[in-house]
Amino acid sequence: MLVNPGPRGRSAAVAARALFNRQSLQAYLLITLGATLIALANDLFLIPNKVFSGGVTGLALIINSYTGWPVGTTFFVLNVPLLLAGARWLGGWRFLLRTLYAVVVLSTMIDLLQTVVRPITHEPILYTLYGGLLAGVGTGLIFRTYATTGGSDIVALLLQRYRGIPVSQSLIGFDVGVYALVAVVFGPDKALYALIGSFAESRMVEILQEGLRNTRMIYIVSAQPEALARPIMDTLNRGVTYLNGEGGYTGTPYRVIMAVVRQQEINFVVDLVREIDPQAFVIIGDVRQVMGEGFSALPAPPGGRPARKPRGSADLPTR
C-alpha cells in the first residue's frame, strides 16, 4: 500500500534533492579544489617562510608560533562562531554546509600536505607573491559556489550584502588589523611581506569574481546622436541606448548615447566623435563587470540559484 509522505515528507525530499544533485556535486568538487589550492599556498610558500596571512588564518599562524598547535586545527576552532553567524545571515543550511565543508577540507589539507610537500622557494618576494596569488585563486573558486573559507571571508560577505562594500576591500581591511599585530610581535618586515601577499590574494579574488576590466562605458552628449550611433552599431557591432537629457544652463534637450565597448574600441569611438561632432561632450568610465550578449555570459555558479526567466525585453547597450 502506498503511503502519502505528507507535506513534511515532500519538503524533506525537495531539500534532499537540492543538496544532492549534479550541480551540488560540481560545487563541492570546486570547493575541494579551491581549499586544496589555499592549503598548497600555505604549505609551499607561506607557513615554511613565516609569512602571516590575514584574518583567521593569520591568527591561527600567530597562535601556532607561540603554542605549536596545528594551524589547520586552530583555524577550524576559530571558525565555529563565524560559521554560525554565516548560516544565520548569509544563506541558511546550504551556505553552512558548503562553508563547513570548505573549512574542514582546508583545515585537513593544511595539516596533511605539510607532511608531504616542501617549500619551493625562499626568496621573499617570490614566496609572498606566489602564495598570495595561489591562495587568491582558491578563495575565488570557493566564492563562486556561494561558500567561503570561513573567518574574515564571512564578515566580508556580510558587509558586501548589507553595506555594499566590495569583498576585496573588506578582506584588506580585516587583514590590516592582523598585520598590525604581526608588526608589533614579529617586526615590521614580516608585516610588510604579509601585506604584499594579501594584496596579491585580494586582486586575484577580484579578477575571479568580476573578470578582467577591459570594458568601458561611454556617454556621448551630441547634437547628432543618430549619426554617431549608427557606426557604433554597424562597425563595432555594439548596441547603444538613447537617454533623454537636458542642458542645465541652456535647457536644451539632448539625446545622450550610452554604449559599452571594449578598451581597444575606445579610439574608434573617439575618432568617430571628432570627425562627426567635434563639439560633443564625451564621458568614458571604467566598468567593473559587463554581462550579456557580446560580453561575458551571465554566471551560473555550480549549485547556485537558477536564473529566472525574464518577464520582458529591454533595449540594452550591448548586442
Secondary structure as the mmCIF struct_conf table of DSSP 4:
data_model
#
loop_
_struct_conf.conf_type_id
_struct_conf.id
_struct_conf.beg_label_comp_id
_struct_conf.beg_label_asym_id
_struct_conf.beg_label_seq_id
_struct_conf.end_label_comp_id
_struct_conf.end_label_asym_id
_struct_conf.end_label_seq_id
HELX_RH_AL_P HELX_RH_AL_P1 GLY A 6 LEU A 19
BEND BEND1 PHE A 20 ASN A 21
HELX_RH_AL_P HELX_RH_AL_P2 ARG A 22 ALA A 41
HELX_RH_PI_P HELX_RH_PI_P1 ASN A 42 LEU A 46
TURN_TY1_P TURN_TY1_P1 ILE A 47 LYS A 50
HELX_LH_PP_P HELX_LH_PP_P1 VAL A 51 SER A 53
BEND BEND2 GLY A 54 GLY A 54
HELX_RH_AL_P HELX_RH_AL_P3 GLY A 55 THR A 67
HELX_RH_AL_P HELX_RH_AL_P4 VAL A 71 GLY A 86
HELX_RH_PI_P HELX_RH_PI_P2 ALA A 87 GLY A 91
HELX_RH_AL_P HELX_RH_AL_P5 GLY A 92 LEU A 113
TURN_TY1_P TURN_TY1_P2 GLN A 114 VAL A 116
BEND BEND3 ILE A 120 ILE A 120
HELX_RH_AL_P HELX_RH_AL_P6 PRO A 124 PHE A 143
TURN_TY1_P TURN_TY1_P3 ARG A 144 TYR A 146
BEND BEND4 GLY A 150 GLY A 150
TURN_TY1_P TURN_TY1_P4 GLY A 151 GLY A 151
HELX_RH_AL_P HELX_RH_AL_P7 SER A 152 ARG A 163
HELX_RH_AL_P HELX_RH_AL_P8 VAL A 167 PHE A 186
HELX_RH_AL_P HELX_RH_AL_P9 PRO A 188 GLU A 210
STRN STRN1 THR A 215 SER A 222
BEND BEND5 ALA A 223 ALA A 223
HELX_RH_AL_P HELX_RH_AL_P10 PRO A 225 ASP A 234
TURN_TY1_P TURN_TY1_P5 THR A 235 THR A 235
BEND BEND6 LEU A 236 LEU A 236
STRN STRN2 VAL A 240 GLU A 246
TURN_TY1_P TURN_TY1_P6 GLY A 248 THR A 250
STRN STRN3 PRO A 253 ARG A 262
HELX_RH_3T_P HELX_RH_3T_P1 GLN A 263 GLU A 265
HELX_RH_AL_P HELX_RH_AL_P11 ILE A 266 ILE A 276
TURN_TY1_P TURN_TY1_P7 PRO A 278 GLN A 279
STRN STRN4 PHE A 281 ASP A 286
BEND BEND7 ARG A 288 ARG A 288
STRN STRN5 MET A 291 MET A 291
BEND BEND8 GLY A 292 GLY A 292
TURN_TY1_P TURN_TY1_P8 GLU A 293 GLY A 294
BEND BEND9 PHE A 295 PHE A 295
STRN STRN6 SER A 296 SER A 296
HELX_LH_PP_P HELX_LH_PP_P2 ALA A 297 PRO A 299
TURN_TY1_P TURN_TY1_P9 PRO A 302 GLY A 303
HELX_LH_PP_P HELX_LH_PP_P3 ARG A 305 PRO A 310
BEND BEND10 ARG A 311 GLY A 312
BEND BEND11 PRO A 317 PRO A 317
#
